[in-house]
Amino acid sequence: MITVHIKLSSNSNSTLDHGLPSEHGQNQFKPNTTVAAVIHHNGKFLFVEEKEKNRIVFNQPAGHLEKNESLIAAIQREVLEETGLTLTPNFLCGIYYYHRPDLKLYFLRFCFVIELSQFLQGKPQDEEIIDTHWFTLEQIKEHKAQLRSSMVLECVEDYLAGNKIPLSQLKSNL
């Protein structure tokens, strides 16, 4: 049997998956990884109405990637939680790097597209979601001041521009 001893500085408290302590990545910048879904049918987009800091905002179904979750599993979970619908993405329309100075946070957003053959009405499971709405592009623009971030409209416009990143481009070792 071989015993390995590793000397670490006194401020290290993380471990690698195999149990050995490591400092790798402790001081690296880590943006919040989020997923969102542009859900489209017949010129309309499915949006969620939610509260953010005592303000009503509109957003695509979206949320944070959880530990040990693939990006596709994350968007399926978020869509289910926020709309009550079990849907599978068709492709990505963009990957966005976004800074919110008011929160002092950075986000890396993967925006998926789900194209439906019919209008579906779900029931949100997440208590933070007030309701769901089908909006045209014009209605989205009319609500511009109430959009959760500028990425919301940007994702819709990128979808309408024909941006298509195949899901096969997402690789995971989970």
BELSUL-V401868 format. One record per residue. RES is the residue in three letters. SS is DSSP state (a for helix, b for strand, c for the rest). PHI is phi in whole degrees, 0 to 359 (NA if undefined). NEAR is the number of other ideal C-beta (glycine too) atoms within 12 Angstrom. Layout:
# BELSUL-V401868
res=RES ss=SS phi=PHI near=NEAR
res=RES ss=SS phi=PHI near=NEAR
This chain:
# BELSUL-V401868
res=MET ss=c phi=NA near=3
res=ILE ss=c phi=254 near=4
res=THR ss=c phi=253 near=6
res=VAL ss=c phi=249 near=11
res=HIS ss=c phi=246 near=8
res=ILE ss=c phi=238 near=16
res=LYS ss=c phi=266 near=10
res=LEU ss=c phi=239 near=17
res=SER ss=c phi=289 near=13
res=SER ss=c phi=292 near=8
res=ASN ss=c phi=269 near=10
res=SER ss=c phi=273 near=18
res=ASN ss=c phi=220 near=11
res=SER ss=b phi=260 near=18
res=THR ss=b phi=228 near=16
res=LEU ss=c phi=281 near=16
res=ASP ss=c phi=301 near=11
res=HIS ss=c phi=270 near=9
res=GLY ss=c phi=93 near=10
res=LEU ss=c phi=275 near=17
res=PRO ss=b phi=298 near=21
res=SER ss=b phi=210 near=17
res=GLU ss=c phi=257 near=19
res=HIS ss=c phi=303 near=15
res=GLY ss=c phi=87 near=12
res=GLN ss=c phi=302 near=17
res=ASN ss=c phi=255 near=11
res=GLN ss=c phi=284 near=9
res=PHE ss=c phi=288 near=12
res=LYS ss=c phi=229 near=13
res=PRO ss=c phi=289 near=22
res=ASN ss=b phi=289 near=24
res=THR ss=b phi=266 near=27
res=THR ss=b phi=232 near=36
res=VAL ss=b phi=234 near=43
res=ALA ss=b phi=214 near=49
res=ALA ss=b phi=230 near=48
res=VAL ss=b phi=274 near=47
res=ILE ss=b phi=254 near=44
res=HIS ss=b phi=234 near=34
res=HIS ss=b phi=206 near=22
res=ASN ss=c phi=50 near=15
res=GLY ss=c phi=81 near=18
res=LYS ss=b phi=235 near=25
res=PHE ss=b phi=236 near=42
res=LEU ss=b phi=276 near=42
res=PHE ss=b phi=242 near=41
res=VAL ss=b phi=249 near=42
res=GLU ss=b phi=256 near=29
res=GLU ss=b phi=215 near=32
res=LYS ss=b phi=262 near=19
res=GLU ss=b phi=224 near=23
res=LYS ss=c phi=52 near=12
res=ASN ss=c phi=60 near=7
res=ARG ss=b phi=228 near=16
res=ILE ss=b phi=276 near=22
res=VAL ss=b phi=229 near=25
res=PHE ss=b phi=244 near=37
res=ASN ss=b phi=206 near=46
res=GLN ss=c phi=289 near=50
res=PRO ss=b phi=304 near=46
res=ALA ss=b phi=199 near=45
res=GLY ss=b phi=177 near=35
res=HIS ss=b phi=272 near=23
res=LEU ss=c phi=290 near=29
res=GLU ss=c phi=260 near=19
res=LYS ss=c phi=304 near=10
res=ASN ss=c phi=60 near=11
res=GLU ss=c phi=241 near=19
res=SER ss=c phi=287 near=23
res=LEU ss=a phi=297 near=33
res=ILE ss=a phi=292 near=29
res=ALA ss=a phi=297 near=23
res=ALA ss=a phi=295 near=32
res=ILE ss=a phi=289 near=44
res=GLN ss=a phi=296 near=26
res=ARG ss=a phi=295 near=29
res=GLU ss=a phi=297 near=42
res=VAL ss=a phi=298 near=39
res=LEU ss=a phi=298 near=25
res=GLU ss=a phi=298 near=31
res=GLU ss=a phi=268 near=37
res=THR ss=a phi=237 near=38
res=GLY ss=c phi=79 near=22
res=LEU ss=c phi=257 near=30
res=THR ss=c phi=263 near=16
res=LEU ss=c phi=228 near=32
res=THR ss=c phi=241 near=21
res=PRO ss=c phi=290 near=37
res=ASN ss=c phi=266 near=24
res=PHE ss=b phi=191 near=28
res=LEU ss=b phi=260 near=31
res=CYS ss=b phi=254 near=36
res=GLY ss=b phi=174 near=31
res=ILE ss=b phi=234 near=26
res=TYR ss=b phi=236 near=31
res=TYR ss=b phi=245 near=20
res=TYR ss=b phi=223 near=28
res=HIS ss=b phi=247 near=19
res=ARG ss=b phi=250 near=20
res=PRO ss=c phi=301 near=9
res=ASP ss=c phi=296 near=10
res=LEU ss=c phi=257 near=15
res=LYS ss=c phi=56 near=10
res=LEU ss=b phi=233 near=20
res=TYR ss=b phi=244 near=18
res=PHE ss=b phi=233 near=29
res=LEU ss=b phi=245 near=24
res=ARG ss=b phi=250 near=42
res=PHE ss=b phi=256 near=41
res=CYS ss=b phi=256 near=43
res=PHE ss=b phi=267 near=43
res=VAL ss=b phi=239 near=39
res=ILE ss=b phi=234 near=36
res=GLU ss=b phi=260 near=25
res=LEU ss=c phi=256 near=27
res=SER ss=c phi=268 near=11
res=GLN ss=c phi=203 near=15
res=PHE ss=c phi=288 near=18
res=LEU ss=c phi=239 near=23
res=GLN ss=c phi=243 near=18
res=GLY ss=c phi=257 near=27
res=LYS ss=c phi=231 near=17
res=PRO ss=c phi=305 near=26
res=GLN ss=c phi=261 near=20
res=ASP ss=c phi=277 near=26
res=GLU ss=c phi=294 near=10
res=GLU ss=c phi=280 near=23
res=ILE ss=b phi=269 near=33
res=ILE ss=b phi=279 near=21
res=ASP ss=b phi=193 near=22
res=THR ss=b phi=242 near=33
res=HIS ss=b phi=217 near=30
res=TRP ss=b phi=263 near=27
res=PHE ss=b phi=242 near=31
res=THR ss=c phi=281 near=20
res=LEU ss=a phi=300 near=24
res=GLU ss=a phi=297 near=14
res=GLN ss=a phi=294 near=20
res=ILE ss=a phi=298 near=34
res=LYS ss=a phi=295 near=19
res=GLU ss=a phi=296 near=15
res=HIS ss=c phi=265 near=24
res=LYS ss=a phi=309 near=21
res=ALA ss=a phi=292 near=16
res=GLN ss=a phi=258 near=25
res=LEU ss=b phi=288 near=32
res=ARG ss=c phi=300 near=37
res=SER ss=c phi=204 near=30
res=SER ss=a phi=293 near=20
res=MET ss=a phi=296 near=31
res=VAL ss=a phi=301 near=40
res=LEU ss=a phi=292 near=33
res=GLU ss=a phi=301 near=28
res=CYS ss=a phi=296 near=41
res=VAL ss=a phi=297 near=39
res=GLU ss=a phi=295 near=23
res=ASP ss=a phi=294 near=27
res=TYR ss=a phi=298 near=34
res=LEU ss=a phi=296 near=22
res=ALA ss=c phi=284 near=15
res=GLY ss=c phi=94 near=12
res=ASN ss=c phi=296 near=22
res=LYS ss=c phi=221 near=22
res=ILE ss=b phi=250 near=22
res=PRO ss=b phi=298 near=15
res=LEU ss=a phi=298 near=23
res=SER ss=a phi=296 near=12
res=GLN ss=a phi=281 near=14
res=LEU ss=c phi=274 near=23
res=LYS ss=c phi=246 near=11
res=SER ss=c phi=212 near=16
res=ASN ss=c phi=251 near=7
res=LEU ss=c phi=287 near=14
